[in-house]
Amino acid sequence: MKTVRVYGPPETALPFDLRDFLELLAPRARTALWTVSAVDAGYQWFDATGPGGANLEAMAQSDKRVTGQLLTEAARDTLQVIWGEFTGSLPQAPDQDWVIIRAIDSTFYEVTTNDDEVLRQVEASFGDVRFCDKVWKPSSDEAVVASTHDSDR
């Protein structure tokens, strides 16, 4: 699978969120089945704000697949996904990942897929798209800082 990272302008909040990726990938995103989960940040982390964020977090905790329509509705009511992973599979191949969208610490989004059309859409729609050799993993320093922060909660 190929991975791209999508960044916003430096020193500002990301001007896009999960809802933008789901809209970009419509109508297939709405017909897909999705698994919502935490990101492995050296510990399992899911964080999203707003009423939809609470719904997304409940989806992540349930570990059950949800329809693209339900995911899209929750994403529209979410102010910001800070940490989260969204794995979609298409109806014709329900046991195969179509696309994985990851929110990484409000710093960037990562999209992993074998679907070249998805990669073209992402590259054409966002200003700072970078191809990566592998998916994001925290450095050991980040994991230590994050786990310390997590214990403060």
DAZISUL-V995637 format. One record per pair of residues at least 4 apart in sequence whose ideal C-beta (glycine too) atoms are under 6 Angstrom apart, sorted by sequence separation. I is the first residue (numbers start at 1). GAP is how many residues later the second one is. If there is no record, write none. Layout:
<<I	GAP> <I	GAP>>
//
This chain:
<<16	4> <25	4> <26	4> <41	4> <49	4> <66	4> <68	4> <104	4> <121	4> <138	4> <142	4> <48	5> <66	5> <89	5> <113	5> <138	5> <8	6> <38	6> <39	6> <103	6> <123	6> <8	7> <22	7> <38	7> <59	7> <89	7> <122	7> <38	8> <48	8> <89	8> <90	8> <102	8> <89	9> <87	10> <88	10> <101	10> <46	11> <88	11> <111	11> <100	12> <87	13> <46	14> <99	14> <86	15> <85	17> <56	18> <55	19> <84	19> <99	19> <36	20> <83	20> <38	22> <52	22> <81	22> <36	23> <37	23> <112	23> <36	24> <82	24> <52	25> <53	25> <51	26> <52	26> <110	26> <50	28> <50	29> <35	30> <48	30> <49	30> <49	31> <33	32> <34	32> <104	32> <48	33> <47	35> <32	36> <47	36> <48	36> <31	37> <34	37> <46	37> <30	38> <45	38> <46	38> <29	39> <30	39> <30	42> <39	44> <39	46> <37	48> <22	50> <36	50> <34	52> <35	52> <22	53> <34	54> <19	56> <32	56> <33	56> <18	57> <19	57> <32	58> <31	60> <18	63> <39	63> <17	64> <21	80> <42	96> <24	97> <41	97> <7	101> <24	101> <42	101> <6	102> <5	103> <6	103> <42	104> <43	104> <5	105> <41	105> <42	105> <4	107> <43	107> <3	109> <1	111> <1	113> <4	118> <6	120> <7	121> <6	123> <4	125> <5	125> <4	127> <5	127> <3	129> <3	132>>
//
